[in-house]
């Protein structure tokens, strides 16, 4: 038993701390898995399937002010995005152009939706994972933050189609539609009164996008393994006692 526990501990120690996945979808099945980019085409995306974002990154102090890009799919008129707004993860989606937002906006009408995570601002220099699961058919939205995720669940009224726009996915950087990304508008100062900007910190490992909402929030694998190991050690102590 001692040797088995040692083997488990060594596996945990050598598991990379980055590229955590906190949703119940396999990275192997992701429609996109990669680092920062300014737009890559995602084929076969359909509105009915909804979407799941998952990104691990380390923000800087500069990322905790203003509107900062994490992930987006879509373009000027129709699109969906995960941003930081003054350091707090925010999910935006619009179709048919949209208009000015007020947070929280959970009715997907002409202005689209804008919903913040309930956990508040992130901490500069601390690696974190942010995920979003959006079911367009049911109007269900889940936002999760952290390796032991803090989850916000939101009901969206009147969900709309064509949230994916031109199927161009950007990660961490401004797309070609500068100032007019999904959830924002032609005037760069119109969205939340500030310009949209790229992530100044690092995307740690891969960011993931799935054209699927068939997911739930789970702890990253290393966290789950540690919890399991802790339980095993507890049982072992009780047996020895």
N, C-alpha and C positions, 0 to 999 in steps of 0.2 A: 504493500500500500504506500509506503514511503516513496518508492521509486515512481509510482504512478502519479502521485501528487507533484513530485519534482518535475516530471515531464510536462504536466499541465502548466505549471508555473513558468517553465522555460518558453513554452509556446506563447503565453501571454506577454512575456518580457520582450519577445522578438516580433510581436505583431505591430505593424506600423500604426502610429497614432492618427494618421491623416486618412482622408477619403472615407470617412465613416458614412454608413448608410443607416438611417433611422426609420426607414419605411420597409414594409414587408414585400418588396419587389427585388428581384435579383439584378445586380449590375450587368450580368450577362445578357439580360433581356432588354436593357435600356436602349431607347432610340438614339440617345446621345450619351457618351461618356468621354469627358475630356476636360482640359483646362480652359483658361480664359480665351475667348475669341470674339471677333467683331461681327459674327454672323455666319452660320452654316445652315444649309438647307436640310430640313427634316422631311423625308418623304413619307407618304402614307398617313399623315396626321388627319384624324377625323374629329369633328366636333362632339359626336355622341360619346366618345370614349373618355372625355375629360383628360386631365393631366396630373402628373406628379413631378415636382421639382425636389432635388436634394443637393445641397452644396455645402462643402466644408471649407472654411476660410478663416483667416486671422485678420481682423480689422485693425486699422491704425486709428489714432485720434482724429485724423481728418475724415475718416469714414463715419464718425459719430455725429456729424453735422451735415445738414442738407439731405438731398435725395440721391442715394448711391445705388448703382446697378449691381444686382446679384445675378439674376437670370431673367431672360424674357424670350417669349416666342411671339412673333407677329411683327407688325410695322406701324405705319402712321395712323391708319384708320381702325384696324382691328388687331388686338393683341392682348397678351396676358404677361404679367411680370411679378417678380419678387424683388423688392428693393429694401434698403434701409432708409428710414426717414427719421432723422435726428437720432440715429443709432438703434431704432426699433424696427424689426422686420415688418414689412407691410406688403400685402398682396393687392395688386391692381389688375383689373380686366376691363376692357371696353370693346364695343362693337358698334360700327356705324359712326365712328368719330368721337362721340361723347362730348362732354362739356366739363366745366370746372368741378372738382371734387371737394367734398367735405367729409373728413373721417369722423366717425365710421359711416360708411354708406354701404348698406347690405341689400339694396334694391337695384337689381341689374336692369335699369331702364336706359334712357338716353344718355345718362352720365356714367354708366358703368358702375363698378363696385370698387371700394377702397377700404380695406380692413387691416388693422394693426394687430400684431400679437400682443397678448395681455401681459407679457413678462417685462416690458420696459426695455431700456437701452442696453445694448451689449457692452462689453468691457474691452478697451483697446489692448491689443497684445495677447488676448486670450483666444485661442482657437475654438471655434464653435461650428456646429452643424445646424442648418436651417432647412426645413422641408415644408412643402405645401402639397396637399392633395385636394384637387377640385373636381367634383362630380357635376358636370354641367346638366345632366339629365335630371338629377334629384335636387340640385341646388345646395349641395353639402360642401363645405370648405373646412379643412383642418390645417392649422398651422402648428408646427412643432419646432422647438429650439432646444439644443443641448444634447449631449451624449446620453443623459438620462432625461428624455424629452419632457419639457413643459409644454402642454398641448392646449390650444384654443380651438374650439369647435364652433362654427358659425353657420347659420341657416341663411341662404341667399334667396331672396324673393325674385320671381320673374326672370329666371336665368335665360340668357340669350345664346344664339349660335354664333359661329365664326369668331370665336375667341382666339383662334390661332393665326388669323390673318394670312400672311404669305409664307408661313411655316419656316421663317428664318429665326434660328436660335442664337442668342448672344449670351455670353457668360462673362461677368465681371467687367466688361468694357463697353463703351458706347458703340452702338451699331451705326450704320451709315445714315440713319434717320436722326441726326443729332438734334436733341431738344424736342423730339416728337416721337418718343418711344411709346410702347404700349402703356396706356394709362396716363400719358402726358400729352402735351399739345404743341402746336406749331410755334407758339411764342415760348422760348426757353424759360421764361420767368413765370409762366402761367401755372405750372404744376406745383402746388404747395408753396408758391411764392419764391421758388428757387430753381436754379439750373439743375438738370440731371447731370451726374458725373460718374466717371468710372470708379471702380473699387481701387483704392490706393494700396490696400493690404494684399495678401497673397491668397490665391485659390490653392488650397492644400490638397494635392492629388487630383482626383476627378470630381467634376460636377456631373450630375445625372438628370436626364429627362426621360420620362416614359409617357407615351400617349395612352395612358391608362389611369383610371381612378380606383381600380380594384386593389386598394392598398390600405393598410392600417399602420399606425405609428408603433415602432418597437425601439428598444435600446440598441445602440450599436453593438456588434458582436462581442467586442472585448469587454464591454460592460456586463453583458449577459453572462459571459464566461466567468468573470470575477464574482458575480453574484452566486453562480453555481458552485464555484470553488469555495466561497465562504460558507455555503450551506454544507458542503461535504466536510469541511474542517470542523464545523460545529457538531455534526453527527459523530465525527471521530473522537472529539473531546468527550462527548457524553458517554460514548462506549468505553473510553478509557477510565472515566470517572466511576 
